[in-house]
Amino acid sequence: MLLIFQALEAILLRTVSNLSHFSVVGMNIVKKLINSYVKLIYAALYSENCKMSRGCLTLLSAMVAQGPDSARDVCSHFDFNNKYLPGLLKKGFKKAEVLGCA
C-alpha cells in the first residue's frame, strides 16, 4: 500500500508542477481518494508503521497541494476529532524523514 501511496503522491505532485494541463486528473484522483478510500487513508495514517504513516502524510500533502478546492475537500472530509490523531505527535519521526531527506 505504501508503494501505491508514493505513486499517487508522485502523480499528484507532477500535475501541480510541470503537468498543469492535467490538473483535472489530479482533482479527480483527490476526489476518488476522499470519497472511496478514506478508511484506508485513516488506517495507514494511524498505523504502527512509521513509514506507512509518513507515506500517508505526504500523500495528504500532495492532495492539498492540488489547489484550494482540493484542500477544502480534504479538510471537509478529514476527521480532525479522531482519537488517534494526537498519537501522530508521539511517533518517532526523525527530522531527516520529516524533511524528506531519508
N, CA, C and O atoms as a GROMACS GRO file, in nm:
protein
  408
    1MET      N    1   0.083  -0.119   0.000
    1MET     CA    2   0.000   0.000   0.000
    1MET      C    3   0.087   0.125   0.000
    1MET      O    4   0.049   0.228  -0.056
    2LEU      N    5   0.204   0.116   0.064
    2LEU     CA    6   0.294   0.231   0.067
    2LEU      C    7   0.339   0.269  -0.073
    2LEU      O    8   0.348   0.387  -0.106
    3LEU      N    9   0.366   0.170  -0.155
    3LEU     CA   10   0.409   0.197  -0.292
    3LEU      C   11   0.299   0.267  -0.371
    3LEU      O   12   0.327   0.355  -0.453
    4ILE      N   13   0.176   0.229  -0.348
    4ILE     CA   14   0.062   0.294  -0.415
    4ILE      C   15   0.050   0.439  -0.370
    4ILE      O   16   0.027   0.528  -0.452
    5PHE      N   17   0.066   0.463  -0.240
    5PHE     CA   18   0.061   0.600  -0.188
    5PHE      C   19   0.172   0.684  -0.250
    5PHE      O   20   0.150   0.799  -0.288
    6GLN      N   21   0.291   0.627  -0.261
    6GLN     CA   22   0.403   0.700  -0.318
    6GLN      C   23   0.381   0.730  -0.466
    6GLN      O   24   0.416   0.838  -0.514
    7ALA      N   25   0.323   0.634  -0.539
    7ALA     CA   26   0.294   0.656  -0.681
    7ALA      C   27   0.189   0.765  -0.699
    7ALA      O   28   0.203   0.852  -0.785
    8LEU      N   29   0.084   0.760  -0.618
    8LEU     CA   30  -0.019   0.863  -0.626
    8LEU      C   31   0.036   1.001  -0.588
    8LEU      O   32   0.001   1.102  -0.649
    9GLU      N   33   0.121   1.003  -0.488
    9GLU     CA   34   0.184   1.129  -0.448
    9GLU      C   35   0.266   1.186  -0.564
    9GLU      O   36   0.257   1.306  -0.593
   10ALA      N   37   0.345   1.101  -0.630
   10ALA     CA   38   0.427   1.147  -0.742
   10ALA      C   39   0.340   1.200  -0.855
   10ALA      O   40   0.372   1.303  -0.915
   11ILE      N   41   0.232   1.132  -0.886
   11ILE     CA   42   0.141   1.178  -0.991
   11ILE      C   43   0.080   1.312  -0.955
   11ILE      O   44   0.077   1.404  -1.037
   12LEU      N   45   0.033   1.324  -0.831
   12LEU     CA   46  -0.030   1.449  -0.789
   12LEU      C   47   0.070   1.565  -0.790
   12LEU      O   48   0.035   1.676  -0.831
   13LEU      N   49   0.192   1.540  -0.745
   13LEU     CA   50   0.291   1.647  -0.746
   13LEU      C   51   0.329   1.689  -0.888
   13LEU      O   52   0.356   1.806  -0.914
   14ARG      N   53   0.331   1.592  -0.979
   14ARG     CA   54   0.360   1.627  -1.119
   14ARG      C   55   0.247   1.708  -1.182
   14ARG      O   56   0.273   1.798  -1.261
   15THR      N   57   0.122   1.675  -1.147
   15THR     CA   58   0.011   1.752  -1.205
   15THR      C   59   0.008   1.894  -1.151
   15THR      O   60  -0.048   1.983  -1.215
   16VAL      N   61   0.066   1.916  -1.035
   16VAL     CA   62   0.073   2.052  -0.980
   16VAL      C   63   0.186   2.130  -1.046
   16VAL      O   64   0.170   2.248  -1.076
   17SER      N   65   0.298   2.064  -1.070
   17SER     CA   66   0.415   2.137  -1.119
   17SER      C   67   0.418   2.147  -1.271
   17SER      O   68   0.364   2.242  -1.327
   18ASN      N   69   0.480   2.053  -1.337
   18ASN     CA   70   0.503   2.069  -1.480
   18ASN      C   71   0.400   2.001  -1.571
   18ASN      O   72   0.414   2.006  -1.693
   19LEU      N   73   0.300   1.940  -1.515
   19LEU     CA   74   0.192   1.882  -1.596
   19LEU      C   75   0.059   1.949  -1.560
   19LEU      O   76  -0.042   1.883  -1.542
   20SER      N   77   0.062   2.082  -1.551
   20SER     CA   78  -0.055   2.155  -1.503
   20SER      C   79  -0.176   2.138  -1.595
   20SER      O   80  -0.289   2.159  -1.552
   21HIS      N   81  -0.154   2.100  -1.721
   21HIS     CA   82  -0.267   2.078  -1.810
   21HIS      C   83  -0.345   1.952  -1.771
   21HIS      O   84  -0.453   1.927  -1.824
   22PHE      N   85  -0.291   1.872  -1.679
   22PHE     CA   86  -0.362   1.756  -1.626
   22PHE      C   87  -0.418   1.782  -1.486
   22PHE      O   88  -0.442   1.688  -1.410
   23SER      N   89  -0.439   1.907  -1.452
   23SER     CA   90  -0.487   1.940  -1.317
   23SER      C   91  -0.623   1.878  -1.288
   23SER      O   92  -0.653   1.845  -1.174
   24VAL      N   93  -0.706   1.862  -1.391
   24VAL     CA   94  -0.837   1.798  -1.372
   24VAL      C   95  -0.819   1.653  -1.331
   24VAL      O   96  -0.895   1.602  -1.249
   25VAL      N   97  -0.721   1.588  -1.387
   25VAL     CA   98  -0.691   1.450  -1.349
   25VAL      C   99  -0.649   1.444  -1.203
   25VAL      O  100  -0.694   1.356  -1.129
   26GLY      N  101  -0.565   1.537  -1.160
   26GLY     CA  102  -0.524   1.543  -1.021
   26GLY      C  103  -0.642   1.564  -0.927
   26GLY      O  104  -0.652   1.499  -0.823
   27MET      N  105  -0.732   1.653  -0.964
   27MET     CA  106  -0.850   1.678  -0.882
   27MET      C  107  -0.938   1.553  -0.875
   27MET      O  108  -0.993   1.522  -0.770
   28ASN      N  109  -0.951   1.482  -0.987
   28ASN     CA  110  -1.032   1.359  -0.987
   28ASN      C  111  -0.970   1.252  -0.898
   28ASN      O  112  -1.042   1.177  -0.832
   29ILE      N  113  -0.837   1.244  -0.897
   29ILE     CA  114  -0.769   1.148  -0.809
   29ILE      C  115  -0.798   1.183  -0.664
   29ILE      O  116  -0.827   1.095  -0.583
   30VAL      N  117  -0.788   1.311  -0.631
   30VAL     CA  118  -0.814   1.356  -0.493
   30VAL      C  119  -0.957   1.322  -0.453
   30VAL      O  120  -0.980   1.270  -0.344
   31LYS      N  121  -1.053   1.352  -0.540
   31LYS     CA  122  -1.193   1.324  -0.508
   31LYS      C  123  -1.218   1.175  -0.490
   31LYS      O  124  -1.291   1.134  -0.400
   32LYS      N  125  -1.158   1.094  -0.575
   32LYS     CA  126  -1.175   0.949  -0.565
   32LYS      C  127  -1.115   0.897  -0.434
   32LYS      O  128  -1.175   0.814  -0.367
   33LEU      N  129  -0.997   0.947  -0.399
   33LEU     CA  130  -0.936   0.905  -0.274
   33LEU      C  131  -1.021   0.944  -0.154
   33LEU      O  132  -1.039   0.865  -0.061
   34ILE      N  133  -1.073   1.064  -0.156
   34ILE     CA  134  -1.154   1.112  -0.043
   34ILE      C  135  -1.285   1.036  -0.034
   34ILE      O  136  -1.326   0.996   0.075
   35ASN      N  137  -1.350   1.016  -0.146
   35ASN     CA  138  -1.483   0.954  -0.144
   35ASN      C  139  -1.482   0.803  -0.130
   35ASN      O  140  -1.577   0.746  -0.077
   36SER      N  141  -1.376   0.737  -0.176
   36SER     CA  142  -1.377   0.590  -0.178
   36SER      C  143  -1.274   0.525  -0.087
   36SER      O  144  -1.293   0.411  -0.044
   37TYR      N  145  -1.166   0.594  -0.057
   37TYR     CA  146  -1.056   0.528   0.013
   37TYR      C  147  -1.016   0.597   0.142
   37TYR      O  148  -0.904   0.578   0.190
   38VAL      N  149  -1.104   0.675   0.199
   38VAL     CA  150  -1.069   0.748   0.321
   38VAL      C  151  -1.042   0.653   0.438
   38VAL      O  152  -0.958   0.683   0.523
   39LYS      N  153  -1.110   0.539   0.444
   39LYS     CA  154  -1.084   0.443   0.552
   39LYS      C  155  -0.944   0.385   0.542
   39LYS      O  156  -0.878   0.363   0.643
   40LEU      N  157  -0.898   0.359   0.419
   40LEU     CA  158  -0.760   0.310   0.400
   40LEU      C  159  -0.659   0.418   0.438
   40LEU      O  160  -0.553   0.388   0.494
   41ILE      N  161  -0.690   0.541   0.407
   41ILE     CA  162  -0.602   0.652   0.443
   41ILE      C  163  -0.591   0.662   0.594
   41ILE      O  164  -0.481   0.678   0.648
   42TYR      N  165  -0.704   0.653   0.664
   42TYR     CA  166  -0.701   0.655   0.810
   42TYR      C  167  -0.621   0.537   0.865
   42TYR      O  168  -0.541   0.554   0.956
   43ALA      N  169  -0.644   0.419   0.810
   43ALA     CA  170  -0.573   0.300   0.857
   43ALA      C  171  -0.422   0.316   0.840
   43ALA      O  172  -0.344   0.279   0.928
   44ALA      N  173  -0.381   0.370   0.729
   44ALA     CA  174  -0.238   0.391   0.705
   44ALA      C  175  -0.182   0.502   0.793
   44ALA      O  176  -0.071   0.492   0.844
   45LEU      N  177  -0.260   0.605   0.812
   45LEU     CA  178  -0.215   0.719   0.892
   45LEU      C  179  -0.192   0.679   1.037
   45LEU      O  180  -0.095   0.722   1.098
   46TYR      N  181  -0.281   0.598   1.091
   46TYR     CA  182  -0.272   0.560   1.231
   46TYR      C  183  -0.203   0.425   1.249
   46TYR      O  184  -0.214   0.364   1.356
   47SER      N  185  -0.134   0.379   1.147
   47SER     CA  186  -0.062   0.253   1.153
   47SER      C  187   0.054   0.262   1.252
   47SER      O  188   0.105   0.370   1.281
   48GLU      N  189   0.094   0.147   1.304
   48GLU     CA  190   0.211   0.141   1.392
   48GLU      C  191   0.340   0.161   1.313
   48GLU      O  192   0.444   0.196   1.370
   49ASN      N  193   0.333   0.138   1.183
   49ASN     CA  194   0.449   0.150   1.096
   49ASN      C  195   0.473   0.297   1.063
   49ASN      O  196   0.389   0.361   1.000
   50CYS      N  197   0.586   0.351   1.106
   50CYS     CA  198   0.615   0.493   1.082
   50CYS      C  199   0.626   0.525   0.933
   50CYS      O  200   0.586   0.633   0.890
   51LYS      N  201   0.681   0.433   0.856
   51LYS     CA  202   0.692   0.458   0.711
   51LYS      C  203   0.555   0.472   0.646
   51LYS      O  204   0.536   0.554   0.557
   52MET      N  205   0.462   0.391   0.692
   52MET     CA  206   0.326   0.397   0.637
   52MET      C  207   0.260   0.529   0.675
   52MET      O  208   0.195   0.593   0.592
   53SER      N  209   0.276   0.569   0.799
   53SER     CA  210   0.218   0.696   0.843
   53SER      C  211   0.279   0.813   0.767
   53SER      O  212   0.208   0.904   0.724
   54ARG      N  213   0.410   0.811   0.751
   54ARG     CA  214   0.479   0.918   0.678
   54ARG      C  215   0.435   0.921   0.532
   54ARG      O  216   0.413   1.029   0.477
   55GLY      N  217   0.421   0.803   0.470
   55GLY     CA  218   0.374   0.798   0.332
   55GLY      C  219   0.234   0.853   0.316
   55GLY      O  220   0.203   0.919   0.218
   56CYS      N  221   0.151   0.825   0.414
   56CYS     CA  222   0.014   0.876   0.412
   56CYS      C  223   0.013   1.028   0.430
   56CYS      O  224  -0.063   1.098   0.362
   57LEU      N  225   0.097   1.079   0.519
   57LEU     CA  226   0.105   1.224   0.540
   57LEU      C  227   0.154   1.296   0.415
   57LEU      O  228   0.104   1.404   0.381
   58THR      N  229   0.251   1.238   0.346
   58THR     CA  230   0.299   1.302   0.224
   58THR      C  231   0.195   1.295   0.113
   58THR      O  232   0.184   1.387   0.032
   59LEU      N  233   0.118   1.188   0.108
   59LEU     CA  234   0.008   1.180   0.012
   59LEU      C  235  -0.096   1.286   0.042
   59LEU      O  236  -0.144   1.354  -0.049
   60LEU      N  237  -0.132   1.302   0.170
   60LEU     CA  238  -0.228   1.406   0.207
   60LEU      C  239  -0.175   1.545   0.170
   60LEU      O  240  -0.251   1.630   0.126
   61SER      N  241  -0.046   1.566   0.187
   61SER     CA  242   0.014   1.695   0.149
   61SER      C  243   0.004   1.718  -0.001
   61SER      O  244  -0.027   1.828  -0.046
   62ALA      N  245   0.029   1.613  -0.079
   62ALA     CA  246   0.017   1.625  -0.224
   62ALA      C  247  -0.127   1.650  -0.267
   62ALA      O  248  -0.153   1.722  -0.364
   63MET      N  249  -0.220   1.589  -0.194
   63MET     CA  250  -0.362   1.611  -0.225
   63MET      C  251  -0.400   1.757  -0.201
   63MET      O  252  -0.471   1.816  -0.282
   64VAL      N  253  -0.354   1.813  -0.092
   64VAL     CA  254  -0.384   1.952  -0.059
   64VAL      C  255  -0.314   2.047  -0.156
   64VAL      O  256  -0.364   2.156  -0.184
   65ALA      N  257  -0.198   2.007  -0.206
   65ALA     CA  258  -0.121   2.092  -0.297
   65ALA      C  259  -0.189   2.110  -0.432
   65ALA      O  260  -0.147   2.195  -0.511
   66GLN      N  261  -0.291   2.033  -0.462
   66GLN     CA  262  -0.361   2.046  -0.590
   66GLN      C  263  -0.428   2.181  -0.606
   66GLN      O  264  -0.453   2.225  -0.718
   67GLY      N  265  -0.456   2.246  -0.497
   67GLY     CA  266  -0.518   2.378  -0.504
   67GLY      C  267  -0.619   2.398  -0.394
   67GLY      O  268  -0.643   2.309  -0.312
   68PRO      N  269  -0.679   2.517  -0.392
   68PRO     CA  270  -0.772   2.548  -0.283
   68PRO      C  271  -0.896   2.459  -0.279
   68PRO      O  272  -0.946   2.428  -0.172
   69ASP      N  273  -0.944   2.417  -0.395
   69ASP     CA  274  -1.063   2.331  -0.397
   69ASP      C  275  -1.033   2.194  -0.336
   69ASP      O  276  -1.112   2.142  -0.257
   70SER      N  277  -0.920   2.137  -0.372
   70SER     CA  278  -0.886   2.006  -0.317
   70SER      C  279  -0.852   2.018  -0.168
   70SER      O  280  -0.884   1.929  -0.090
   71ALA      N  281  -0.787   2.128  -0.129
   71ALA     CA  282  -0.757   2.149   0.013
   71ALA      C  283  -0.887   2.158   0.093
   71ALA      O  284  -0.897   2.104   0.203
   72ARG      N  285  -0.984   2.227   0.037
   72ARG     CA  286  -1.114   2.240   0.103
   72ARG      C  287  -1.182   2.104   0.114
   72ARG      O  288  -1.241   2.073   0.217
   73ASP      N  289  -1.174   2.023   0.008
   73ASP     CA  290  -1.234   1.890   0.010
   73ASP      C  291  -1.168   1.801   0.115
   73ASP      O  292  -1.236   1.731   0.191
   74VAL      N  293  -1.035   1.803   0.120
   74VAL     CA  294  -0.964   1.720   0.217
   74VAL      C  295  -0.999   1.765   0.358
   74VAL      O  296  -1.027   1.681   0.444
   75CYS      N  297  -0.998   1.895   0.383
   75CYS     CA  298  -1.030   1.945   0.518
   75CYS      C  299  -1.173   1.914   0.558
   75CYS      O  300  -1.201   1.886   0.675
   76SER      N  301  -1.264   1.919   0.463
   76SER     CA  302  -1.404   1.894   0.499
   76SER      C  303  -1.433   1.746   0.522
   76SER      O  304  -1.527   1.713   0.594
   77HIS      N  305  -1.354   1.656   0.464
   77HIS     CA  306  -1.377   1.514   0.482
   77HIS      C  307  -1.288   1.450   0.588
   77HIS      O  308  -1.313   1.337   0.631
   78PHE      N  309  -1.184   1.520   0.630
   78PHE     CA  310  -1.091   1.464   0.728
   78PHE      C  311  -1.147   1.483   0.868
   78PHE      O  312  -1.196   1.590   0.902
   79ASP      N  313  -1.138   1.378   0.948
   79ASP     CA  314  -1.189   1.382   1.085
   79ASP      C  315  -1.078   1.429   1.180
   79ASP      O  316  -0.995   1.349   1.223
   80PHE      N  317  -1.079   1.558   1.210
   80PHE     CA  318  -0.977   1.613   1.300
   80PHE      C  319  -1.006   1.582   1.446
   80PHE      O  320  -0.924   1.612   1.533
   81ASN      N  321  -1.119   1.522   1.475
   81ASN     CA  322  -1.155   1.483   1.611
   81ASN      C  323  -1.124   1.337   1.640
   81ASN      O  324  -1.158   1.286   1.747
   82ASN      N  325  -1.059   1.269   1.547
   82ASN     CA  326  -1.025   1.129   1.566
   82ASN      C  327  -0.935   1.113   1.689
   82ASN      O  328  -0.839   1.188   1.706
   83LYS      N  329  -0.966   1.016   1.771
   83LYS     CA  330  -0.893   0.999   1.897
   83LYS      C  331  -0.749   0.954   1.877
   83LYS      O  332  -0.668   0.965   1.968
   84TYR      N  333  -0.716   0.903   1.758
   84TYR     CA  334  -0.580   0.856   1.732
   84TYR      C  335  -0.491   0.965   1.673
   84TYR      O  336  -0.369   0.945   1.662
   85LEU      N  337  -0.547   1.077   1.636
   85LEU     CA  338  -0.470   1.184   1.573
   85LEU      C  339  -0.358   1.237   1.664
   85LEU      O  340  -0.247   1.256   1.615
   86PRO      N  341  -0.382   1.261   1.793
   86PRO     CA  342  -0.271   1.307   1.878
   86PRO      C  343  -0.156   1.206   1.888
   86PRO      O  344  -0.044   1.244   1.920
   87GLY      N  345  -0.184   1.080   1.862
   87GLY     CA  346  -0.078   0.979   1.866
   87GLY      C  347   0.028   1.001   1.759
   87GLY      O  348   0.140   0.953   1.774
   88LEU      N  349  -0.006   1.072   1.653
   88LEU     CA  350   0.094   1.101   1.549
   88LEU      C  351   0.206   1.190   1.603
   88LEU      O  352   0.319   1.183   1.557
   89LEU      N  353   0.173   1.272   1.701
   89LEU     CA  354   0.274   1.359   1.760
   89LEU      C  355   0.379   1.280   1.837
   89LEU      O  356   0.492   1.325   1.853
   90LYS      N  357   0.340   1.163   1.884
   90LYS     CA  358   0.430   1.082   1.966
   90LYS      C  359   0.513   0.985   1.884
   90LYS      O  360   0.601   0.917   1.937
   91LYS      N  361   0.485   0.978   1.753
   91LYS     CA  362   0.560   0.884   1.670
   91LYS      C  363   0.704   0.930   1.657
   91LYS      O  364   0.734   1.049   1.667
   92GLY      N  365   0.790   0.836   1.635
   92GLY     CA  366   0.934   0.864   1.629
   92GLY      C  367   0.983   0.904   1.492
   92GLY      O  368   1.076   0.842   1.440
   93PHE      N  369   0.923   1.005   1.431
   93PHE     CA  370   0.974   1.052   1.303
   93PHE      C  371   1.106   1.123   1.326
   93PHE      O  372   1.117   1.210   1.412
   94LYS      N  373   1.206   1.086   1.248
   94LYS     CA  374   1.334   1.154   1.256
   94LYS      C  375   1.324   1.284   1.178
   94LYS      O  376   1.244   1.294   1.085
   95LYS      N  377   1.403   1.382   1.216
   95LYS     CA  378   1.399   1.512   1.149
   95LYS      C  379   1.428   1.496   1.000
   95LYS      O  380   1.364   1.563   0.918
   96ALA      N  381   1.520   1.412   0.963
   96ALA     CA  382   1.554   1.390   0.823
   96ALA      C  383   1.436   1.330   0.747
   96ALA      O  384   1.415   1.362   0.630
   97GLU      N  385   1.360   1.241   0.812
   97GLU     CA  386   1.245   1.181   0.747
   97GLU      C  387   1.137   1.284   0.720
   97GLU      O  388   1.076   1.285   0.613
   98VAL      N  389   1.114   1.371   0.815
   98VAL     CA  390   1.010   1.473   0.801
   98VAL      C  391   1.048   1.570   0.690
   98VAL      O  392   0.961   1.617   0.616
   99LEU      N  393   1.176   1.601   0.680
   99LEU     CA  394   1.222   1.695   0.577
   99LEU      C  395   1.236   1.629   0.441
   99LEU      O  396   1.266   1.696   0.343
  100GLY      N  397   1.216   1.499   0.434
  100GLY     CA  398   1.224   1.428   0.307
  100GLY      C  399   1.366   1.389   0.269
  100GLY      O  400   1.393   1.360   0.152
  101CYS      N  401   1.455   1.389   0.364
  101CYS     CA  402   1.596   1.357   0.335
  101CYS      C  403   1.628   1.210   0.354
  101CYS      O  404   1.737   1.166   0.317
  102ALA      N  405   1.536   1.134   0.409
  102ALA     CA  406   1.563   0.992   0.436
  102ALA      C  407   1.504   0.904   0.330
  102ALA      O  408   1.518   0.782   0.337
   0.00000   0.00000   0.00000
